[in-house]
Amino acid sequence: MNRLILSSVLLLGLGLAGCDKPPTVVNVPAAAPGPAGPQGATGEQGSKGETGKAAPVAPPESAK
């Protein structure tokens, strides 16, 4: 009787372990871009100022 219960418990455990399925991963494709709209206005060019000057240096703080 004990062997019958033990074997049935083992078979039940193996049967439940065999039913465990891995999760299914579904890759959703990215949306395709739509048609291009009209081109926008071009931006203004930057001003051509003086170049090559060093930044001003702050004077050292005096000790109090």
Phi, psi and omega per residue, in radians:
M1 nan -0.745 -3.132
N2 -1.145 -0.645 -3.136
R3 -1.188 -0.627 3.126
L4 -1.131 -0.761 3.122
I5 -1.161 -0.757 -3.134
L6 -1.108 -0.761 -3.132
S7 -1.203 -0.627 3.110
S8 -1.202 -0.621 3.097
V9 -1.178 -0.715 3.112
L10 -1.134 -0.735 3.116
L11 -1.162 -0.655 3.094
L12 -1.121 -0.751 3.119
G13 -1.106 -0.741 3.112
L14 -1.158 -0.656 3.122
G15 -1.148 -0.695 3.116
L16 -1.255 -0.604 3.126
A17 -1.210 -0.542 3.135
G18 -1.286 -0.322 -3.124
C19 -1.512 -0.126 -3.110
D20 -1.280 1.969 -3.115
K21 -1.803 2.491 3.069
P22 -1.213 2.666 3.136
P23 -1.147 2.557 3.135
T24 -1.602 2.223 3.127
V25 -1.798 2.174 3.141
V26 -1.921 2.085 3.094
N27 -1.544 2.089 -3.140
V28 -1.570 2.195 -3.136
P29 -1.186 2.579 3.130
A30 -1.247 2.629 3.136
A31 -1.222 2.431 3.125
A32 -1.335 2.456 3.131
P33 -1.186 2.568 -3.138
G34 -1.396 -3.025 -3.135
P35 -1.190 2.636 -3.125
A36 -1.272 2.477 3.103
G37 -1.500 -3.085 3.139
P38 -1.190 2.641 -3.122
Q39 -1.276 2.442 3.134
G40 -1.428 3.056 -3.139
A41 -1.220 2.603 3.116
T42 -1.374 2.655 -3.123
G43 -1.405 2.866 3.134
E44 -1.400 2.603 3.089
Q45 -1.338 2.616 3.104
G46 -1.244 2.754 -3.140
S47 -1.296 2.606 -3.139
K48 -1.720 1.548 3.140
G49 -1.584 -2.975 -3.137
E50 -1.273 2.477 3.127
T51 -2.170 2.804 3.058
G52 1.582 0.033 3.125
K53 -1.522 2.531 3.105
A54 -1.400 2.678 3.110
A55 -1.225 2.585 3.123
P56 -1.153 2.507 -3.110
V57 -1.797 2.308 3.120
A58 -1.283 2.450 3.114
P59 -1.168 2.582 3.128
P60 -1.134 2.541 3.132
E61 -1.324 2.430 -3.141
S62 -1.369 2.590 3.130
A63 -1.267 2.405 -3.134
K64 -1.740 nan nan
